[in-house]
Amino acid sequence: MIGVSIVTQFVTYPSFKFIHIKEFSKFHKGYTRKMLFIVGPIMSIEFLSAVFLLYINANLHFFIQFGLVSLIWMLTFFLIVPIHNKLENQFNNKLNKKLIKFNGIRTLLWIIKLIFLCII
């Protein structure tokens, strides 16, 4: 997910502002549907794995992993998805900047999660 998130952060979201305003809604709907098929299963497996690992071995490392995954999910579904829902109707530069900011935080959380995973 780190790779997908970094590409999204530095390539996809910044390029939104270059899509013609009349085509943006159609483009965005297609983009979010395609990304759902990529990101949805991976994030679901990641979450279920974190729950399973915490269940079978409730130690500090797995608790941290679960906490980071939970933060990623909350950030995704309470902040990022609502912004995408608003952008679906029409491009808004202010919302796009928020999207880039929140995705940056999410990317950082995935990197921190990887570091903790490597420590385990």
SVG drawing of the C-alpha trace seen along z (x, -y; Angstrom):
<svg xmlns="http://www.w3.org/2000/svg" viewBox="-22 -26 36 43">
<polyline fill="none" stroke="black" stroke-width="0.4" points="0.0,0.0 3.0,-2.3 3.8,-2.2 0.2,-2.9 -0.1,-5.7 3.1,-7.4 2.1,-7.3 -1.3,-8.6 0.3,-11.3 2.8,-12.7 1.3,-11.8 -2.4,-11.1 -3.9,-13.7 -1.7,-16.6 -2.7,-15.8 -6.4,-16.2 -6.1,-20.0 -5.0,-19.4 -8.1,-17.5 -10.6,-19.7 -13.4,-20.8 -16.0,-19.3 -14.3,-15.9 -13.3,-15.8 -16.5,-14.3 -16.5,-11.4 -12.7,-10.8 -13.0,-10.9 -15.9,-8.4 -13.9,-6.0 -10.8,-6.6 -12.5,-5.9 -14.2,-2.8 -10.9,-1.3 -9.0,-2.2 -11.7,-0.6 -11.0,2.7 -7.2,2.3 -7.2,0.7 -10.4,2.2 -9.2,5.8 -5.7,4.9 -6.8,2.7 -9.4,5.3 -6.7,8.0 -4.4,5.7 -7.1,4.9 -8.1,8.5 -4.4,9.6 -3.9,6.9 -6.9,8.2 -5.8,11.8 -2.2,11.1 -3.4,9.2 -5.8,12.0 -3.2,14.8 -0.5,12.8 -1.6,9.7 1.7,8.0 2.8,4.3 4.1,4.7 0.8,6.1 -1.2,3.6 0.8,0.8 0.2,2.4 -3.5,2.6 -3.6,-1.0 -1.9,-2.2 -4.2,-0.2 -7.2,-1.6 -5.9,-5.1 -5.4,-4.5 -9.0,-3.2 -10.4,-6.1 -8.5,-8.6 -9.6,-6.9 -13.3,-6.6 -14.0,-9.7 -11.8,-12.2 -10.6,-10.9 -13.7,-9.2 -16.0,-12.2 -13.6,-14.5 -13.7,-12.1 -17.5,-12.1 -17.5,-15.9 -15.0,-15.9 -17.1,-13.5 -19.5,-16.3 -16.9,-18.9 -13.2,-19.6 -12.4,-22.0 -8.8,-23.0 -9.2,-23.5 -10.6,-20.0 -7.9,-18.6 -5.2,-20.2 -7.0,-18.6 -7.0,-15.3 -3.2,-15.5 -2.6,-16.5 -4.7,-13.6 -3.2,-11.1 0.3,-12.3 -0.6,-11.6 -2.0,-8.2 1.2,-7.4 3.3,-8.4 1.2,-6.0 1.8,-3.2 5.6,-3.9 5.6,-3.9 3.6,-0.7 6.2,0.9 9.0,-0.2 7.3,1.3 6.7,4.5 10.4,4.7 11.2,4.3 9.0,7.3"/>
</svg>
